[in-house]
Amino acid sequence: MEHTIDLTDPRSALDLSNIRYQLIRLEDTIIFHLIERVQFPLNPTIYSTNAITIPNFCGSFLDYLLMQQERIHALVRRYQAPDEYAFFPELLPSPILAPLKYPQLLHPNTVNFNDKLKTAYIKHILPAACKPQVADRGERYENYGSTAVNDVACLQALSRRIHFGKFVAEAKFLAEKEKFTDLIQRRDTKGIMREITNEAVEKQVLCRLELKARTYGTDPGDNSKDPKVKVNVDAVVAMYRVRDPLLVRFKDYVIPMTKEVEVEYLLQRLINPAPEAVTENRHWLLSAAEAFFSFIS
């Protein structure tokens, strides 16, 4: 299919038109997952450490479910793909399938914004998107499981979208290597941010999001003058970018975080990592994860 990204082909994976098409598809995924999530109340208990007792685990109910799903998906190579980033990378087991042969699409880097994303999702995105909750009635009465399942889907889609900024950054670097090399060498983060920012495209994204959220969230059979929308359209748009300048401290949202990923990636673009250190660190992490899960099983 035209514009569909092929991660086994560097020319396809680093083509900006293909990357934009992938980002537009991810908008659909994120909106649909959010529509599923907001049918449940906020249920803040599932985000609190040890609020729900889980044997041999210290953390939140969401973290437990997210970690377990990542472990299962790691077995079938999900996190070997260059566009997937785990929230608990240090606890991933080795795949049971033979590795796929991906080309070196991105420069080796340590950029992972999942912790920051999860914090923004729990503290800002969800409270704006979910219906007001009079009281959290507890484990026996609330849909904690369904809530967390949908949270995992939302977070993984948002993570993939944000970290696609690395592909955007690499494509822009290759297109204007001399300019970006100079900015990187001078550690000019403001200059890098200026070069990667396209305000016209960002406005298009926000307008498209508003239209999609309103369209996808409305029953096509509802012919009333004021059809009910299943999701808070303003919250969906705000999830991508906070428009109120007074809320600058809440810039932990999709477009700003994607650009932060781009900047951090580019700042590491000229660094030559030691292959031995990378191999040794990966071996240590896998050994630690296997030892941990053999202990609790």
Secondary structure as UniProt FT lines:
FT   TURN            2..3
FT   TURN            7..8
FT   HELIX           10..13
FT   HELIX           16..37
FT   TURN            38..39
FT   HELIX           44..47
FT   TURN            49..50
FT   TURN            55..56
FT   HELIX           61..75
FT   TURN            76..77
FT   HELIX           78..80
FT   TURN            82..83
FT   HELIX           89..91
FT   HELIX           114..120
FT   HELIX           121..125
FT   HELIX           126..129
FT   TURN            139..141
FT   HELIX           144..163
FT   HELIX           165..175
FT   HELIX           177..185
FT   TURN            186..187
FT   HELIX           189..196
FT   HELIX           199..216
FT   TURN            220..221
FT   HELIX           233..240
FT   HELIX           245..250
FT   HELIX           254..267
FT   TURN            268..270
FT   HELIX           275..296
//
